[in-house]
Amino acid sequence: MKTNKILTKKVHKSKMLVILTVAVLILLISTEIFFLVQVFIGDIPYLFSIELSLIIALSIIISYGYAPLTVTLSESSLVLRRGIGRKQFNYSDIEYVEAYDNKKIAARLCGIGGLLGFIGRYYTEGIGHYFSYVGDYSQAFYFQLKSGKKYMLSCEDREQVISLIREKISCRG
């Protein structure tokens, strides 16, 4: 499906997120190396190391797959490009959009909290339950669909993005 782009903005990763991502990747890779050494020494079974390697690899692949990369506004929809695939929200389905006040504490209910993004199901007082694709909370905004589902995204120039989305949802009549 071809989209007529109005605007594309990069999802900026906060310094905290970059530090968390590097730390988690170092931890995962170090763990894998440690267990591979233990296999060669003969202290643990070979099968255990294979299982651990698969778990670590899947964790990294899934994290990358959901990681937010860009937010694109087209003529008819907001498109979130992720590491693998994209998620599209038609303006006709969006009820409202608001800037996120990053002073609120977000509780992660299920998801990834620092490996390539803050991704998953979260809860924040005042917003309620929502699905997050955030790289930097200081650039975050959230919206609710007519179905009641809520999403939080982040990107550079969020005020411009919010303004354009509001313009699009107000034009639908």
Backbone torsions as a table, in degrees:
resi	resn	phi	psi	omega
1	MET	NA	126.7	-178.8
2	LYS	-90.8	135.5	177.5
3	THR	-115.4	137.9	174.7
4	ASN	-84.7	107.6	-175.9
5	LYS	-73.6	133.1	170.4
6	ILE	-96.9	-43.2	-172.7
7	LEU	-158.6	137.9	173.3
8	THR	-127.2	130.0	179.9
9	LYS	-124.9	140.1	179.2
10	LYS	-75.8	144.5	172.5
11	VAL	-86.9	108.0	-179.8
12	HIS	-74.9	140.5	176.6
13	LYS	-99.7	125.6	179.6
14	SER	-66.2	159.8	178.3
15	LYS	-59.0	-40.2	178.9
16	MET	-61.4	-42.0	179.4
17	LEU	-65.1	-42.2	178.7
18	VAL	-61.8	-44.3	178.8
19	ILE	-63.0	-45.2	178.1
20	LEU	-61.2	-43.4	-179.5
21	THR	-62.4	-47.2	179.4
22	VAL	-62.6	-44.1	-179.4
23	ALA	-62.7	-44.4	-179.5
24	VAL	-66.6	-41.6	178.4
25	LEU	-63.8	-41.5	177.2
26	ILE	-61.6	-43.8	179.3
27	LEU	-62.3	-46.0	-179.7
28	LEU	-64.0	-45.3	-178.8
29	ILE	-68.3	-39.8	177.3
30	SER	-63.0	-41.1	178.1
31	THR	-61.8	-44.3	179.5
32	GLU	-62.6	-45.0	179.4
33	ILE	-62.2	-43.8	178.9
34	PHE	-57.2	-47.7	-177.9
35	PHE	-71.2	-31.5	175.0
36	LEU	-65.2	-40.2	176.5
37	VAL	-62.3	-41.9	179.4
38	GLN	-63.8	-33.3	176.7
39	VAL	-66.3	-46.6	-179.4
40	PHE	-64.4	-34.5	176.7
41	ILE	-71.4	-29.0	180.0
42	GLY	99.8	11.4	-178.5
43	ASP	-78.6	-26.5	178.7
44	ILE	-131.4	154.6	-179.2
45	PRO	-66.9	148.7	179.5
46	TYR	-59.5	-40.7	-177.7
47	LEU	-61.3	-38.9	178.3
48	PHE	-60.7	-42.3	180.0
49	SER	-65.3	-37.9	178.2
50	ILE	-65.0	-44.3	179.4
51	GLU	-62.2	-44.7	179.3
52	LEU	-63.0	-41.6	178.6
53	SER	-60.7	-41.4	178.9
54	LEU	-65.3	-41.6	179.2
55	ILE	-63.1	-44.5	-179.9
56	ILE	-65.4	-45.8	179.8
57	ALA	-62.1	-44.5	179.0
58	LEU	-64.0	-38.2	177.9
59	SER	-60.3	-44.2	-179.7
60	ILE	-69.2	-42.9	-179.7
61	ILE	-64.4	-44.9	179.6
62	ILE	-64.5	-42.5	178.2
63	SER	-60.7	-44.8	178.4
64	TYR	-65.3	-40.2	-178.7
65	GLY	-59.0	-37.9	-179.7
66	TYR	-91.0	-12.0	-175.5
67	ALA	-59.6	126.6	179.2
68	PRO	-73.5	133.3	-178.8
69	LEU	-113.3	-50.6	179.1
70	THR	-142.9	157.8	171.6
71	VAL	-118.4	124.9	179.7
72	THR	-119.1	134.3	173.1
73	LEU	-104.4	123.6	176.9
74	SER	-108.5	-172.7	178.8
75	GLU	-64.4	-32.1	-173.4
76	SER	-120.2	-8.2	-174.6
77	SER	-157.4	162.9	171.0
78	LEU	-98.2	129.5	-177.1
79	VAL	-122.8	123.6	175.2
80	LEU	-99.0	116.9	175.5
81	ARG	-91.8	126.9	-179.9
82	ARG	-108.4	176.1	178.2
83	GLY	-54.0	-42.6	175.7
84	ILE	-128.3	111.0	177.6
85	GLY	88.1	-170.1	-179.0
86	ARG	-149.9	162.2	178.0
87	LYS	-126.3	128.7	-175.2
88	GLN	-115.9	136.0	178.5
89	PHE	-124.4	114.4	177.9
90	ASN	-71.7	139.4	178.7
91	TYR	-58.5	-33.8	-178.9
92	SER	-65.0	-17.2	179.1
93	ASP	-95.8	-10.4	-176.0
94	ILE	-88.3	125.4	179.5
95	GLU	-83.8	-47.9	178.7
96	TYR	-156.3	164.0	177.5
97	VAL	-139.0	139.9	-178.6
98	GLU	-140.7	151.9	172.0
99	ALA	-72.7	146.2	179.2
100	TYR	-92.1	130.7	175.6
101	ASP	-87.2	105.0	-172.6
102	ASN	-73.2	12.7	174.2
103	LYS	-84.7	-14.6	178.2
104	LYS	-77.0	144.4	179.5
105	ILE	-88.8	126.9	179.0
106	ALA	-100.4	130.1	177.3
107	ALA	-102.6	122.4	178.7
108	ARG	-79.9	122.3	178.5
109	LEU	-92.6	-36.3	179.4
110	CYS	-163.5	128.8	177.9
111	GLY	145.8	-158.0	-175.0
112	ILE	-109.9	126.1	-176.9
113	GLY	-116.9	54.3	174.6
114	GLY	141.8	-2.7	175.9
115	LEU	-100.6	96.2	179.0
116	LEU	73.7	5.5	177.8
117	GLY	156.5	167.2	173.7
118	PHE	-100.6	96.3	-167.8
119	ILE	-126.0	134.9	175.7
120	GLY	135.6	-165.8	-179.7
121	ARG	-88.0	125.2	-178.0
122	TYR	-127.8	167.9	174.5
123	TYR	-137.4	133.5	174.8
124	THR	-135.6	134.6	177.6
125	GLU	-60.8	135.3	-179.1
126	GLY	96.9	-32.9	177.9
127	ILE	-102.7	-40.5	-177.0
128	GLY	93.5	-151.2	-179.3
129	HIS	-81.4	140.0	178.5
130	TYR	-156.5	163.9	174.4
131	PHE	-102.2	131.2	-173.4
132	SER	-109.7	136.1	168.8
133	TYR	-131.3	75.6	-170.9
134	VAL	-118.6	138.0	173.7
135	GLY	-106.7	-29.2	-179.2
136	ASP	-150.8	113.4	-177.1
137	TYR	-62.7	-24.5	178.8
138	SER	-71.4	-11.9	178.5
139	GLN	-114.8	17.3	-173.2
140	ALA	-86.8	151.5	172.4
141	PHE	-143.1	157.6	180.0
142	TYR	-131.9	157.9	178.0
143	PHE	-146.6	156.8	177.9
144	GLN	-117.2	136.4	174.6
145	LEU	-85.2	162.1	177.5
146	LYS	-60.7	-24.6	178.4
147	SER	-72.8	-11.7	-178.5
148	GLY	100.0	-13.3	178.5
149	LYS	-69.4	141.8	179.6
150	LYS	-119.6	145.1	179.6
151	TYR	-134.4	147.0	173.5
152	MET	-123.3	129.0	178.0
153	LEU	-126.4	168.0	172.2
154	SER	-141.2	151.0	175.6
155	CYS	-166.5	166.2	176.0
156	GLU	-64.9	151.1	178.7
157	ASP	55.3	47.7	-175.2
158	ARG	-59.1	-34.0	-178.5
159	GLU	-63.6	-40.3	177.3
160	GLN	-65.2	-42.1	179.6
161	VAL	-63.7	-46.3	179.2
162	ILE	-60.2	-44.0	-179.8
163	SER	-60.5	-44.1	179.4
164	LEU	-67.1	-38.8	177.8
165	ILE	-64.6	-44.7	178.7
166	ARG	-59.7	-40.3	178.1
167	GLU	-61.8	-43.5	-179.2
168	LYS	-67.3	-40.9	-177.7
169	ILE	-77.0	-22.2	177.5
170	SER	-81.5	-22.2	-179.3
171	CYS	-79.8	-11.3	-174.5
172	ARG	-75.0	-10.4	174.7
173	GLY	85.2	NA	NA
